[in-house]
Amino acid sequence: MSSYRCPVCDYVYDEATGAPHEGFPPGTTWDSVPDEWCCPDCGVREKVDFDEVDVREGIRK
């Protein structure tokens, strides 16, 4: 499973944990998240702006 980071506020969407408060249960893939979804922490970035990251290493892929 992959993780994606907002470049503005560093919020991380992790496919393994999902975002239940946003309606995405654990295991929800990034492709299943709607394209118009915005960062739940800062609200200014769209899904397309997120960077795929390796959470274990904290680096951008």
C-alpha positions in Angstrom: 0.0 0.0 0.0 1.2 3.5 -0.7 1.0 6.9 1.1 0.5 10.4 -0.3 1.6 13.7 1.3 0.1 17.2 0.9 2.9 19.6 -0.1 1.4 22.4 1.9 0.7 21.0 5.3 2.3 17.6 5.2 -0.9 15.7 5.8 -0.4 12.1 4.8 -3.1 9.8 3.3 -2.1 6.2 3.9 -4.0 3.6 1.9 -3.6 1.1 4.7 -5.3 3.3 7.3 -7.6 5.3 4.9 -9.3 8.3 6.3 -12.5 7.1 8.0 -13.5 10.7 9.1 -13.5 11.6 5.4 -15.5 8.5 4.4 -12.5 6.3 3.2 -12.2 3.1 5.3 -8.8 1.4 5.8 -7.6 -0.2 2.5 -9.1 2.5 0.3 -6.6 2.9 -2.6 -5.5 6.3 -3.8 -7.2 5.6 -7.2 -10.5 5.1 -5.3 -10.3 8.6 -3.8 -12.2 11.1 -6.0 -10.0 13.5 -8.0 -11.8 16.5 -6.6 -10.9 15.5 -3.0 -9.0 18.2 -1.1 -6.7 17.9 1.8 -8.8 17.6 5.0 -6.2 19.5 7.1 -5.5 22.6 4.9 -8.2 22.3 2.2 -6.2 24.1 -0.4 -4.7 21.3 -2.4 -6.5 18.8 -4.7 -5.6 15.1 -5.0 -3.4 15.8 -8.1 -1.1 17.9 -6.0 -0.2 15.2 -3.4 3.2 13.5 -3.7 3.6 9.8 -3.3 5.9 9.1 -0.3 7.5 6.3 1.5 6.2 6.8 5.0 8.8 4.6 6.6 11.6 6.7 5.2 9.7 10.0 5.0 10.9 10.7 1.4 9.2 11.5 -1.8 9.1 8.7 -4.4 
